């Protein structure tokens, strides 16, 4: 199993009452989040192609849900004493079936007709005219047929190994084969290199943009693959497999090599889900289930393409900017003067960055200046998700080439980014950078970049001093996602903050015992206890009749200890607002238990990703604290990852985080959903204010 134990039942926990508080089901919470994403596809005020994009996002999210969470549940059902049964698996499957059925209904009944009204048509074989059919036939013969290798099954041609999430066809053939064998079942694997969406020439679709799907092209010419045979039944199908890389770090001598080996087999893990089209005959779907060793509950019959994720290709090809979100250009931060060295400006004051409303380019520029500056001696950076192409990684490589000391802490186990990170690690090592992989058993999820610079000393000009500069962030070092996710970062020359960052890099590289932190709080050693301590201070203030306020904005809330502390704080009289984008297991609104806890989720144009924790336990200036953090409130983040959180100590900066990162979301009426005690979400008001839109307007040029 993965580092997160499967939780499929609602879990009881003490709540200070005679009966334990029953937590919400985690898998149900994940599916509910995807239902909120899917609701974006039904909004008339969202541009049409963006509505289609939300459909594809849900499909991508569900793929990962099956690859990881459902895979864990299936494994748990096989473990004695796990407490997880096949009935639990069936419960999750029913909820997933309902969501997927709703997704395809929206796709077929709302999105596709709306596209057609805009002159964007996806034509199946029956809808294509004679001239269009001739063009498709020519495309099939020249571009598709040479890459297809149909396999008729017999004792010497067993069922092939079907890769994870690949497109395939199954057919039942009539008539004898070339050598007289009565082989009836054939499998056609479709190469990933073939485009899934093909645009028809404009001359064939006057006044419209015409497209055909690869599945439709192959379906129309499937019989051409079996000359002399008849295709009696057929269906496209897709298999989702367990994709968690299992590596025993205590039993390998080279983690990178072990993961590289694991990547070669990831696409062929245990089958978890089988998708077929709705018209697939039971004989074929049953045959596939038997070959894949899957129960009936794992069969998903969908009313459309088996992989809606690939419709991103349609979104990219359509020429209709009016059907997309208007382009948004992040603003250069007002606190930074263009053209002046960033190091010089940081010596005067720290700089808070709020993405995507403010540009990520200052972070790139910060590193670029460090690479170009002959007085910069060392650069250290954590690497979690940077992407296969990254200007930041290119800059680190250039820094190493120029002889600077470069330390890269590369998280090789960043799920689904393992291959990219291995490649970056090898490229960095090739130019002399020092590459480490953190601490055995812990993922390095902290986001930090540290630069050490030699600077003249007024006290002793013969021996310049060394000064550190740092960037800390709630999000990844990925310029692309910095335009899509909301995150906050800090550029700082604060001596205590940068010393803490240096200590953490030292700990990750040499596994030395850390010193007591000055500013930065890290997991797994202190962060959970620190958050609990702040919650308890608020609780004590509430019991004493004083000010007691908690506002937390995170992506997930599943940790039992933190939930218990929040429940107790609410029972004591604290006012608690939680902005939880995704899975939340705390049921709010229970009389006498959680009725002082309000929970909302915001799903809008950008993916909410900022983690902010605010606590107030009195009226004095010393009774308020606000943290920015890389960590969600989950057990894995608190105990099985290297995470960081840092207090925003400057009063003006702290107020800015509150005004931009918390208050707008507490008043959002357009993109917000409220959670009830049963685990259901209700949209607040589609016509209310939008936090994201307000921030875009605030930062507009």
Order of alpha helices (4+ residues) and beta strands (2+ residues): beta-beta-alpha-alpha-alpha-alpha-alpha-beta-alpha-beta-beta-beta-beta-beta-alpha-beta-alpha-beta-alpha-beta-alpha-alpha-beta-alpha-beta-alpha-beta-alpha-beta-beta-beta-beta-beta-alpha-beta-alpha-beta-alpha-beta-beta-beta-beta-beta-alpha-beta-alpha-alpha-beta-beta-alpha
